[in-house]
Amino acid sequence: MRILVAEDDPVSEQLLTTFLRRWDHEPVVCRTGPEAWEALQRPDAPRMAILDWMMPELEGPEVARRLREREAGASEPAYLILLTALDSPADIVAGFEAGADDYVTKPFNKDELRARVRVGARVLDLRHSLAERVRELERALAQNRTLRGLLPICSYCKKIRDDRNYWTEVESYLAQISEAEFSHGVCPDCYDRHLRPAIDELRAEKERRAAGG
């Protein structure tokens, strides 16, 4: 997974990138707050970010706050971990209120960092699965709304006029807009109206031939 690392201290940056690569992640390094903010706005932005609290020009909590405002309503928001030497309850609360999902205190323990990154990855996977499920439901609802709409149908041959203004058989039209499959049968009314007379006529013809023979 690509993980943005926003850290202005060279030693901390080196440690973070070394550990992330060791855990099979790809670090994307930024050394200032504005640089991190710009990277997180790109279409291919990493879905997880480790933001140092104190950075030049733009601090980590402000980057988080701006990103949350930009992501408002998004189904798959980024997962943000704040890296900070501040560990008072007030500071921790301030970081969460800014939009962070988690935090790690400096100097960080690599095992704790790895565990928190793993939690973030699981959360991102869950968000992605839920977003996919929502999209599937929306597509299903859209199909349902289509079926409930006004459909022009021929009074004689019962063909339906589709969205391209072509007339097509009912089963062909439904197959285009849904995953329905069809099996053909004969309803009782049609059996009495169409099949029974033909069967009776064939039976009578057979009887006449037998009588004549």
Order of alpha helices (4+ residues) and beta strands (2+ residues): beta-alpha-beta-alpha-beta-alpha-beta-alpha-beta-alpha-beta-beta-alpha-alpha
